[in-house]
Amino acid sequence: MTYNNLYQIEVSHSGLNKYRIVKGSTRWEAEQKANALRAQWNEQWKRKQEQMKKQEIRQQKIQVNEYGLKYAEEMTDEANDIQAKLDRILVDSLNSVQFDFDSLKDHTKFTAAKPKPPIYGQYPREPLRTDLIYNPKPPLLAKLSKSKLDAFNQENNNVFIKDHMKWEEEVRQIDISNNNLRGNYESAVNKWESDKKAFYDNQDENNRSIDEFEETVKNGDNQAIEGLFSLILNDIKYPFDYDKDVDVQYFPDEHQLIVEMFLPVQEDIPNKKAVTYVKSKQEIKESFYPEAYMKKKYDSVVYQIVMQTLNYCFNLSICDLSIESVVLNGRVRTIDKSTGNAIEPCILSVSSKKEDFCKLNLETIDPKAWFKSSKGVSAATLVNLTPVAPIVEMNKEDKRFIDSYEVADHLDEGDNIATMPWQDFENLIRELFEKEFNATGGEVKITQASRDGGVDAVAFDPDPIRGGKIVIQAKRYTNVVGVAAVRDLYGTVVNEGAIKGILVTTSHYGNDAYEFAKDKPLTLMNGANLLYLMEKHGYNVRIDINEAKKALKEKQ
C-alpha cells in the first residue's frame, strides 16, 4: 500500500517466513498495527503447528482402517464447514458490528507466581559439657591414680571441644546457607514486586493512552478517527488466513471515509473438497474444487468482504460519529508474471452513501450484483487481478507536514537565537537544512507541533546510495541536553525507518548523550555547531545562554 506515514515498524515472523513494514500516522497507531499483526501471525503459526502435530499423529495411526476412515470423514466435514463459512462471511458478521474503546484496553492480570519462602536449614543440637557422652565412668585404674584420672577427664574434655567446634562450623555453614537463601528470596521477591509494578504501570499507561485516544476521537481529530477505523477494520476475522492491511482517510466536512485495503488472492481461499481413505493402499487422498468453481468462490468472497467492510464503516457506533459516504479501493499483493516483480494493483473500487447502503437487506443480498448496480469498478472476473483506476485516490501526503515560514532573513546581526520563540527556532532549523540539502536536490519539511515530540522536520535526500529519510529534532534549550533526548531520537529513527537522526540545540550535550550516540546513525549538533552552520549560510548571529535564561525567567 502506498500511503506514506512517517511512523513505521518492522514486523517479522521466522516460522511463517513473513516480513512487513507497518506504518501509521502516529507512533501509537503504528504500534497498535504492529501488535495486531504479530498477534495475527502468532495465531497463524499456532494453528499451523497444531495441524502439523495432528497430521503427524494421524499419519502414525493411519494404518488402522477404522481410524483412517474416521480421519477422512473429519477432514471432509472440516472442508465442507470452511466452504459454508466462505459463503456466509457477510451474513455471519452482521451481529458483530460493534465497538467499545474498552476493548482496546489491557485488563489482564499479572500471572507470575510470587516466589515461595525457602526452607531454611535447621541447627543440629548443640553438644553440652554435661552430656553423658562426655562424662563416662572412669575405669578402675583411673580411679586409683589422680594423674590417670586427670588424663581420662582431659581426653573426654578434648572430645567435647572437638565436637563443639564441629557443631560451631556446621552452625556457621547453615547460617551462610540460610543468609544466601534469604538474600536470594528477598531479591526474587523484590524483582517479582518490581515486575508486577512495571506490568501494571505499563498497563495503566497503555489504558490511559486509550482514554486519551478516545478523547481525541470525540474531539473530531482526523488522525485519531482514521487510526481507529484502521484498527477496527484490520481486526475483522475471516475463515481463512491472509495478510490484510487497511488504511483509512477521513474527510470531516463530507463525513467521508476512503478505505484502501488489501484483499486476498485466489491462492488464499481454501479449495479442499473432500478427503478419502484408500484401504488397499492405506493412504489418504485429497480432492479439490475445480478452477471454474474457485473463480466464482473467489469473486463471492471478495465482494462479501467489500460489503462487510462498508457495513462496519456505516454502522459502527463511535462517539456519535456518522459516516455518510465511503470509497473503498481494493488492492492485492501479487507478482507481475511478465517482469517477476512484486506489484500491488487496485482490482476494484466502489463508492457508497449511507442512506442507500442502509436500505439494503444484507442477509439476502447478492454482493456481486450490488457491486455492479452501485457502478463499482472492476474487471468482469476478479481472479485475473486486472488493474483498475480507483474512483478516488487516497491522499499520500503525510498529514503532519505543515506550511513553513521564513525566519532567517528576518534575523538581525547579533541576534541571540537562544531567546527566539520555539516555533521560529524550528522553522529556522528547517531553513538551514533546506539550504544544506538543496545543493543535492533534497527537500526538507517541517511537521506540526505534536504531543509525541518525535519529529520537528524531515529531510529527504535523493542520493541513490547514501540518501533516504532523515529526521531532525530542534531543541532550543538553555540547559544541558541529557541522554533521554538522544534515546528518544534514536527510537524515532528506528520507528520512522530513517537512515539518520540529527539533534540540534542552542545548548550542549552531556557525556552520557555522546556515549549513547556512539556507533549509531545520530548526529548531535551543539550551539557551536549551529553557529558555524548559520555563519556558513551568511547569518551572523550569536547564542548567549545566560541572557536566554534571564529572558525566560522574566517571562515567567
Secondary structure per residue as TSV (DSSP state, phi and psi in degrees):
chain	resnum	aa	ss	phi	psi
A	1	M	-	360.0	142.2
A	2	T	-	-98.8	3.0
A	3	Y	-	-67.8	117.8
A	4	N	-	-83.9	119.7
A	5	N	-	-121.0	145.7
A	6	L	S	-74.1	-28.8
A	7	Y	E	-92.8	125.9
A	8	Q	E	-146.0	145.4
A	9	I	E	-132.0	134.3
A	10	E	E	-82.7	129.7
A	11	V	E	-124.8	132.7
A	12	S	E	-141.1	159.0
A	13	H	E	-142.0	112.7
A	14	S	T	-67.3	-36.8
A	15	G	T	-63.4	-45.0
A	16	L	T	-86.2	-8.8
A	17	N	T	58.1	48.4
A	18	K	E	-119.8	149.1
A	19	Y	E	-149.2	137.5
A	20	R	E	-154.2	147.7
A	21	I	E	-98.1	117.5
A	22	V	E	-95.5	132.8
A	23	K	E	-119.2	154.7
A	24	G	E	-156.2	156.8
A	25	S	S	-78.9	-14.9
A	26	T	S	-133.5	160.1
A	27	R	H	-62.3	-40.5
A	28	W	H	-61.1	-44.8
A	29	E	H	-63.3	-43.8
A	30	A	H	-61.8	-41.8
A	31	E	H	-65.6	-40.4
A	32	Q	H	-63.9	-41.9
A	33	K	H	-63.9	-42.7
A	34	A	H	-63.3	-43.4
A	35	N	H	-63.8	-40.2
A	36	A	H	-64.5	-40.5
A	37	L	H	-67.7	-41.0
A	38	R	H	-60.0	-44.0
A	39	A	H	-62.9	-40.4
A	40	Q	H	-63.0	-46.3
A	41	W	H	-68.4	-38.2
A	42	N	H	-62.4	-38.9
A	43	E	H	-66.2	-42.0
A	44	Q	H	-60.6	-43.8
A	45	W	H	-66.1	-39.0
A	46	K	H	-62.4	-45.4
A	47	R	H	-63.9	-40.3
A	48	K	H	-63.3	-43.4
A	49	Q	H	-64.8	-40.2
A	50	E	H	-63.3	-41.8
A	51	Q	H	-64.9	-41.2
A	52	M	H	-64.5	-39.9
A	53	K	H	-66.8	-43.9
A	54	K	H	-63.4	-42.1
A	55	Q	H	-61.3	-39.8
A	56	E	H	-65.1	-43.0
A	57	I	H	-65.5	-42.5
A	58	R	H	-66.4	-37.1
A	59	Q	H	-64.7	-32.1
A	60	Q	H	-69.6	-29.4
A	61	K	H	-98.6	-5.3
A	62	I	T	-63.9	-19.7
A	63	Q	T	-69.9	-17.7
A	64	V	S	-82.9	117.7
A	65	N	H	-55.7	-43.9
A	66	E	H	-62.6	-39.9
A	67	Y	H	-69.9	-39.1
A	68	G	H	-59.6	-42.2
A	69	L	H	-65.7	-42.7
A	70	K	H	-64.2	-42.4
A	71	Y	H	-61.5	-43.4
A	72	A	H	-61.5	-41.1
A	73	E	H	-65.1	-42.9
A	74	E	H	-61.9	-44.7
A	75	M	H	-67.7	-35.3
A	76	T	H	-67.4	-43.1
A	77	D	H	-61.5	-40.7
A	78	E	H	-64.2	-41.9
A	79	A	H	-63.9	-43.0
A	80	N	H	-64.8	-38.0
A	81	D	H	-63.7	-41.4
A	82	I	H	-63.9	-43.5
A	83	Q	H	-62.4	-37.8
A	84	A	H	-65.2	-40.3
A	85	K	H	-66.8	-34.4
A	86	L	H	-63.0	-32.0
A	87	D	H	-78.7	-12.6
A	88	R	T	-121.1	23.8
A	89	I	H	-56.2	-48.1
A	90	L	H	-68.7	-51.5
A	91	V	H	-62.7	-42.5
A	92	D	H	-68.2	-16.6
A	93	S	T	-94.4	-5.2
A	94	L	G	-64.6	-32.5
A	95	N	G	-89.6	0.9
A	96	S	G	-108.4	11.8
A	97	V	-	-81.4	83.4
A	98	Q	-	-152.7	157.3
A	99	F	-	-153.4	141.7
A	100	D	-	-140.2	130.2
A	101	F	G	-57.5	-27.8
A	102	D	G	-63.4	-25.0
A	103	S	G	-67.2	-19.9
A	104	L	G	-81.7	-14.5
A	105	K	S	-82.3	159.1
A	106	D	-	-100.6	114.7
A	107	H	-	-115.0	17.2
A	108	T	-	-68.7	156.0
A	109	K	-	-97.4	152.4
A	110	F	-	-71.8	114.9
A	111	T	-	-99.9	-9.4
A	112	A	-	-63.3	131.3
A	113	A	-	-73.1	140.4
A	114	K	-	-68.8	136.2
A	115	P	-	-56.0	138.7
A	116	K	-	-83.2	143.5
A	117	P	-	-59.0	142.6
A	118	P	-	-73.7	163.3
A	119	I	-	-93.9	110.9
A	120	Y	-	-79.0	149.2
A	121	G	-	-69.4	143.4
A	122	Q	-	-99.5	143.5
A	123	Y	-	-70.4	139.0
A	124	P	-	-71.4	164.3
A	125	R	-	-64.2	137.1
A	126	E	-	-76.4	129.2
A	127	P	-	-65.2	136.4
A	128	L	-	-115.3	145.8
A	129	R	T	-63.0	-24.8
A	130	T	T	-84.3	-5.5
A	131	D	S	-59.4	143.8
A	132	L	G	-58.7	-33.3
A	133	I	G	-61.4	-26.7
A	134	Y	G	-97.7	3.1
A	135	N	S	-132.9	54.9
A	136	P	-	-71.4	159.4
A	137	K	-	-68.5	131.5
A	138	P	-	-68.7	147.3
A	139	P	-	-68.6	165.7
A	140	L	H	-59.5	-42.6
A	141	L	H	-61.7	-35.8
A	142	A	H	-68.2	-33.2
A	143	K	H	-69.2	-26.6
A	144	L	H	-81.4	-12.6
A	145	S	-	-133.5	124.9
A	146	K	H	-63.1	-38.6
A	147	S	H	-67.1	-39.0
A	148	K	H	-68.8	-36.0
A	149	L	H	-66.8	-41.0
A	150	D	H	-63.6	-39.4
A	151	A	H	-66.0	-39.9
A	152	F	H	-61.9	-47.2
A	153	N	H	-65.3	-38.5
A	154	Q	H	-64.0	-39.7
A	155	E	H	-62.6	-43.2
A	156	N	H	-65.1	-37.9
A	157	N	H	-66.0	-36.7
A	158	N	H	-64.7	-39.3
A	159	V	H	-62.1	-43.4
A	160	F	H	-61.1	-46.7
A	161	I	H	-59.9	-43.4
A	162	K	H	-62.7	-45.5
A	163	D	H	-65.2	-37.9
A	164	H	H	-69.6	-38.8
A	165	M	H	-64.4	-38.3
A	166	K	H	-62.9	-42.5
A	167	W	H	-61.9	-43.6
A	168	E	H	-61.1	-39.5
A	169	E	H	-66.1	-41.4
A	170	E	H	-62.1	-42.5
A	171	V	H	-62.0	-42.3
A	172	R	H	-62.8	-43.2
A	173	Q	H	-65.9	-38.8
A	174	I	H	-64.9	-40.8
A	175	D	H	-60.7	-43.5
A	176	I	H	-62.3	-46.2
A	177	S	H	-62.6	-44.1
A	178	N	H	-65.5	-39.3
A	179	N	H	-63.9	-39.6
A	180	N	H	-64.1	-44.9
A	181	L	H	-60.7	-43.4
A	182	R	H	-64.6	-43.0
A	183	G	H	-64.5	-44.7
A	184	N	H	-63.3	-39.9
A	185	Y	H	-65.2	-46.0
A	186	E	H	-62.8	-39.4
A	187	S	H	-64.3	-41.9
A	188	A	H	-65.1	-40.1
A	189	V	H	-66.4	-42.9
A	190	N	H	-61.3	-41.9
A	191	K	H	-66.0	-42.3
A	192	W	H	-60.7	-45.3
A	193	E	H	-65.5	-37.8
A	194	S	H	-66.0	-43.6
A	195	D	H	-63.5	-40.4
A	196	K	H	-64.0	-44.7
A	197	K	H	-63.7	-43.7
A	198	A	H	-63.0	-39.2
A	199	F	H	-59.7	-49.8
A	200	Y	H	-74.7	-30.7
A	201	D	H	-64.0	-45.8
A	202	N	H	-64.2	-39.5
A	203	Q	H	-64.4	-44.5
A	204	D	H	-63.4	-40.4
A	205	E	H	-64.2	-43.1
A	206	N	H	-62.4	-45.0
A	207	N	H	-67.8	-34.2
A	208	R	H	-65.5	-37.6
A	209	S	H	-64.9	-32.0
A	210	I	H	-66.9	-42.0
A	211	D	H	-61.3	-42.7
A	212	E	H	-65.9	-39.4
A	213	F	H	-61.5	-43.8
A	214	E	H	-60.3	-40.8
A	215	E	H	-64.6	-40.7
A	216	T	H	-66.7	-34.4
A	217	V	H	-65.0	-44.7
A	218	K	H	-61.1	-32.6
A	219	N	T	-81.4	1.3
A	220	G	T	80.4	22.4
A	221	D	-	-67.5	123.7
A	222	N	H	-58.5	-48.8
A	223	Q	H	-63.1	-37.8
A	224	A	H	-65.9	-43.1
A	225	I	H	-63.5	-44.1
A	226	E	H	-63.0	-44.3
A	227	G	H	-62.3	-39.4
A	228	L	H	-65.5	-49.2
A	229	F	H	-61.8	-38.1
A	230	S	H	-61.7	-44.3
A	231	L	H	-63.3	-44.6
A	232	I	H	-64.9	-46.9
A	233	L	H	-68.8	-32.8
A	234	N	H	-69.2	-21.5
A	235	D	T	-90.8	-2.5
A	236	I	-	-65.3	132.4
A	237	K	-	-97.4	148.9
A	238	Y	-	-128.8	160.6
A	239	P	S	-78.4	24.0
A	240	F	S	-156.9	164.3
A	241	D	-	-99.4	131.5
A	242	Y	-	-158.9	154.0
A	243	D	-	-84.8	95.3
A	244	K	-	-85.2	158.6
A	245	D	-	-156.8	117.3
A	246	V	E	-121.7	129.8
A	247	D	E	-118.3	148.4
A	248	V	E	-133.7	141.9
A	249	Q	E	-126.5	135.6
A	250	Y	E	-117.6	134.2
A	251	F	E	-115.6	102.3
A	252	P	T	-64.5	-35.8
A	253	D	T	-62.8	-37.1
A	254	E	T	-97.5	-3.6
A	255	H	T	51.3	47.8
A	256	Q	E	-118.3	143.2
A	257	L	E	-113.5	138.7
A	258	I	E	-108.7	119.3
A	259	V	E	-108.9	122.3
A	260	E	E	-116.7	113.4
A	261	M	E	-132.0	151.2
A	262	F	E	-87.6	133.5
A	263	L	-	-103.7	161.4
A	264	P	-	-70.7	160.4
A	265	V	-	-102.2	169.6
A	266	Q	G	-58.7	-34.9
A	267	E	G	-63.2	-19.6
A	268	D	G	-77.4	-19.4
A	269	I	S	-85.9	124.8
A	270	P	-	-58.8	134.3
A	271	N	-	-123.8	12.6
A	272	K	E	-71.7	134.0
A	273	K	E	-103.2	-48.3
A	274	A	E	-157.7	161.9
A	275	V	E	-129.1	128.9
A	276	T	E	-123.9	155.5
A	277	Y	E	-112.1	120.3
A	278	V	E	-91.4	105.3
A	279	K	T	-62.8	-41.9
A	280	S	T	-62.3	-31.4
A	281	K	T	-106.0	-5.6
A	282	Q	T	50.6	50.1
A	283	E	E	-129.8	154.1
A	284	I	E	-97.3	134.5
A	285	K	E	-124.8	128.9
A	286	E	E	-105.6	142.3
A	287	S	E	-120.5	151.9
A	288	F	E	-128.8	156.4
A	289	Y	-	-68.7	147.1
A	290	P	-	-68.4	163.3
A	291	E	H	-58.0	-42.4
A	292	A	H	-61.5	-40.8
A	293	Y	H	-63.4	-44.5
A	294	M	H	-69.0	-30.5
A	295	K	H	-63.1	-44.0
A	296	K	H	-67.0	-39.2
A	297	K	H	-64.1	-40.0
A	298	Y	H	-61.7	-47.6
A	299	D	H	-57.1	-44.8
A	300	S	H	-61.0	-45.8
A	301	V	H	-62.3	-46.8
A	302	V	H	-64.5	-45.8
A	303	Y	H	-67.3	-31.7
A	304	Q	H	-65.1	-43.3
A	305	I	H	-60.7	-40.1
A	306	V	H	-60.9	-49.5
A	307	M	H	-67.1	-37.5
A	308	Q	H	-61.3	-43.7
A	309	T	H	-63.1	-44.6
A	310	L	H	-62.2	-39.2
A	311	N	H	-62.8	-40.2
A	312	Y	H	-62.0	-45.7
A	313	C	H	-61.1	-40.3
A	314	F	H	-83.7	-28.3
A	315	N	H	-113.4	-0.5
A	316	L	-	-68.6	134.1
A	317	S	-	-95.4	102.9
A	318	I	B	-131.5	103.0
A	319	C	T	49.6	44.0
A	320	D	T	58.6	21.2
A	321	L	B	-82.9	125.9
A	322	S	-	-114.1	121.6
A	323	I	-	-95.8	119.5
A	324	E	-	-93.7	-26.0
A	325	S	E	-151.5	152.0
A	326	V	E	-137.4	134.4
A	327	V	E	-110.8	125.3
A	328	L	E	-116.6	122.9
A	329	N	E	-110.0	123.5
A	330	G	E	-105.3	122.9
A	331	R	E	-114.2	165.7
A	332	V	-	-136.0	152.3
A	333	R	-	-97.6	121.3
A	334	T	E	-151.6	-175.5
A	335	I	E	-115.8	130.8
A	336	D	-	-75.0	109.5
A	337	K	T	-63.8	-23.0
A	338	S	T	-79.3	-21.0
A	339	T	T	-122.6	-19.7
A	340	G	-	79.7	4.4
A	341	N	-	-91.9	150.7
A	342	A	E	-71.5	135.9
A	343	I	E	-134.3	162.2
A	344	E	-	-134.6	66.7
A	345	P	-	-72.5	149.6
A	346	C	E	-83.9	121.8
A	347	I	E	-107.0	-9.0
A	348	L	E	-158.2	155.7
A	349	S	E	-153.9	135.2
A	350	V	E	-147.5	149.2
A	351	S	E	-123.7	139.2
A	352	S	E	-144.9	146.5
A	353	K	E	-102.0	147.8
A	354	K	H	-61.7	-41.4
A	355	E	H	-62.6	-31.0
A	356	D	H	-82.7	-42.5
A	357	F	H	-65.4	-39.6
A	358	C	T	-73.0	-6.9
A	359	K	T	-85.9	-11.0
A	360	L	S	-77.4	147.5
A	361	N	-	-96.0	96.1
A	362	L	T	-71.4	-14.2
A	363	E	T	-77.0	-24.4
A	364	T	T	-121.9	-1.1
A	365	I	-	-71.2	152.8
A	366	D	-	-97.4	105.5
A	367	P	H	-56.5	-38.1
A	368	K	H	-68.6	-41.2
A	369	A	H	-63.7	-39.9
A	370	W	H	-63.5	-43.4
A	371	F	H	-56.8	-45.3
A	372	K	H	-67.2	-41.0
A	373	S	H	-68.2	-23.9
A	374	S	T	-88.1	10.2
A	375	K	T	60.1	36.5
A	376	G	-	-67.9	151.4
A	377	V	E	-103.6	122.7
A	378	S	E	-168.3	167.2
A	379	A	-	-73.9	165.7
A	380	A	S	-60.6	-37.6
A	381	T	S	-124.1	122.4
A	382	L	G	-69.7	-28.3
A	383	V	G	-61.1	-20.9
A	384	N	G	-76.3	-10.7
A	385	L	-	57.0	40.9
A	386	T	-	-70.9	124.1
A	387	P	-	-65.8	141.5
A	388	V	-	-130.7	159.9
A	389	A	-	-83.1	127.9
A	390	P	-	-60.3	145.8
A	391	I	S	-61.8	-43.7
A	392	V	S	-135.3	127.6
A	393	E	-	-79.2	141.3
A	394	M	-	-73.0	137.4
A	395	N	-	-67.4	123.2
A	396	K	-	-96.7	4.7
A	397	E	S	-77.8	138.6
A	398	D	-	-66.3	127.4
A	399	K	T	-71.3	-12.7
A	400	R	T	-81.7	-15.4
A	401	F	E	-71.8	133.2
A	402	I	E	-128.5	165.1
A	403	D	-	-67.3	135.2
A	404	S	-	-99.0	171.3
A	405	Y	-	-138.5	158.6
A	406	E	-	-80.5	137.9
A	407	V	-	-125.7	-44.9
A	408	A	G	-56.3	-42.3
A	409	D	G	-69.2	-13.2
A	410	H	G	-96.9	2.0
A	411	L	-	-79.3	141.0
A	412	D	-	-98.2	156.1
A	413	E	T	-60.2	130.2
A	414	G	T	88.0	1.6
A	415	D	-	-61.5	140.1
A	416	N	B	-89.3	103.2
A	417	I	G	-73.8	-8.8
A	418	A	G	-74.6	-11.5
A	419	T	G	-104.8	-2.4
A	420	M	S	-75.1	154.1
A	421	P	-	-56.7	147.7
A	422	W	H	-62.9	-34.0
A	423	Q	H	-66.9	-39.7
A	424	D	H	-63.7	-38.8
A	425	F	H	-64.5	-42.3
A	426	E	H	-62.4	-41.7
A	427	N	H	-67.6	-34.2
A	428	L	H	-62.8	-44.2
A	429	I	H	-62.9	-41.0
A	430	R	H	-59.2	-44.4
A	431	E	H	-61.7	-44.4
A	432	L	H	-60.4	-47.8
A	433	F	H	-72.5	-26.7
A	434	E	H	-63.0	-41.5
A	435	K	H	-64.8	-37.3
A	436	E	H	-65.2	-44.3
A	437	F	H	-86.5	-19.0
A	438	N	H	-60.3	-30.8
A	439	A	T	-62.6	-27.6
A	440	T	T	-109.7	15.5
A	441	G	T	81.0	15.5
A	442	G	-	-78.0	173.5
A	443	E	E	-138.6	142.1
A	444	V	E	-128.0	132.1
A	445	K	E	-126.6	144.3
A	446	I	E	-97.6	146.2
A	447	T	E	-105.7	157.0
A	448	Q	-	-70.0	155.2
A	449	A	-	-61.4	134.1
A	450	S	-	-141.1	160.1
A	451	R	T	-69.4	-26.6
A	452	D	T	-76.0	-22.1
A	453	G	-	62.4	19.4
A	454	G	-	-71.4	-41.7
A	455	V	-	-139.7	131.3
A	456	D	S	-101.4	-29.3
A	457	A	E	-155.4	156.1
A	458	V	E	-129.1	128.2
A	459	A	E	-106.8	140.9
A	460	F	E	-118.8	109.4
A	461	D	E	-94.7	117.6
A	462	P	-	-79.7	-2.5
A	463	D	-	-57.2	125.9
A	464	P	T	-67.7	-17.7
A	465	I	T	-101.5	-53.7
A	466	R	T	-105.5	3.6
A	467	G	-	-84.2	-179.1
A	468	G	E	141.5	-164.2
A	469	K	E	-85.5	135.6
A	470	I	E	-126.4	124.6
A	471	V	E	-95.1	140.9
A	472	I	E	-126.4	132.3
A	473	Q	E	-119.9	136.6
A	474	A	E	-113.5	126.5
A	475	K	E	-122.5	101.0
A	476	R	-	-84.6	80.2
A	477	Y	-	-104.3	156.1
A	478	T	S	-113.6	-4.8
A	479	N	S	-116.2	173.3
A	480	V	-	-63.9	136.2
A	481	V	B	-83.7	118.2
A	482	G	-	-83.2	178.2
A	483	V	H	-68.3	-24.9
A	484	A	H	-59.3	-42.0
A	485	A	H	-64.8	-34.9
A	486	V	H	-72.3	-38.7
A	487	R	H	-61.4	-44.2
A	488	D	H	-59.2	-42.0
A	489	L	H	-61.8	-43.8
A	490	Y	H	-64.2	-40.6
A	491	G	H	-60.8	-38.4
A	492	T	H	-66.4	-41.9
A	493	V	H	-57.6	-44.3
A	494	V	H	-65.8	-48.1
A	495	N	H	-65.5	-33.0
A	496	E	H	-81.3	-12.6
A	497	G	T	68.0	30.1
A	498	A	-	-85.7	160.2
A	499	I	S	-87.4	-15.9
A	500	K	E	-164.3	156.1
A	501	G	E	-128.5	139.8
A	502	I	E	-123.9	126.1
A	503	L	E	-111.8	123.0
A	504	V	E	-117.9	130.4
A	505	T	E	-137.8	156.3
A	506	T	S	-81.3	-12.8
A	507	S	S	-100.8	-137.3
A	508	H	-	-145.8	177.0
A	509	Y	B	-115.0	151.8
A	510	G	-	-81.0	165.9
A	511	N	H	-59.7	-37.6
A	512	D	H	-64.5	-31.7
A	513	A	H	-66.9	-45.8
A	514	Y	H	-65.2	-37.7
A	515	E	H	-64.0	-42.5
A	516	F	H	-65.9	-34.9
A	517	A	H	-75.0	-12.0
A	518	K	T	-58.4	138.3
A	519	D	T	61.2	18.6
A	520	K	S	-119.7	154.7
A	521	P	S	-75.2	60.2
A	522	L	E	-128.0	141.5
A	523	T	E	-122.0	124.4
A	524	L	E	-105.5	113.4
A	525	M	E	-105.6	117.5
A	526	N	-	-89.9	-174.6
A	527	G	H	-58.6	-39.1
A	528	A	H	-65.1	-42.5
A	529	N	H	-62.2	-39.3
A	530	L	H	-65.8	-42.8
A	531	L	H	-62.9	-37.8
A	532	Y	H	-62.1	-43.8
A	533	L	H	-65.6	-39.0
A	534	M	H	-62.7	-45.9
A	535	E	H	-64.7	-36.8
A	536	K	H	-57.3	-34.6
A	537	H	T	-103.1	18.3
A	538	G	T	89.6	20.9
A	539	Y	-	-115.2	118.6
A	540	N	-	-99.1	86.9
A	541	V	-	-120.9	-178.7
A	542	R	B	-140.2	167.5
A	543	I	-	-129.1	117.2
A	544	D	-	-123.5	101.4
A	545	I	H	-66.6	-42.3
A	546	N	H	-62.1	-41.1
A	547	E	H	-64.3	-39.7
A	548	A	H	-66.5	-40.3
A	549	K	H	-62.5	-41.6
A	550	K	H	-65.1	-42.6
A	551	A	H	-64.7	-39.8
A	552	L	H	-65.8	-40.0
A	553	K	H	-65.0	-38.8
A	554	E	H	-65.4	-36.6
A	555	K	H	-65.8	-35.6
A	556	Q	-	-73.9	360.0
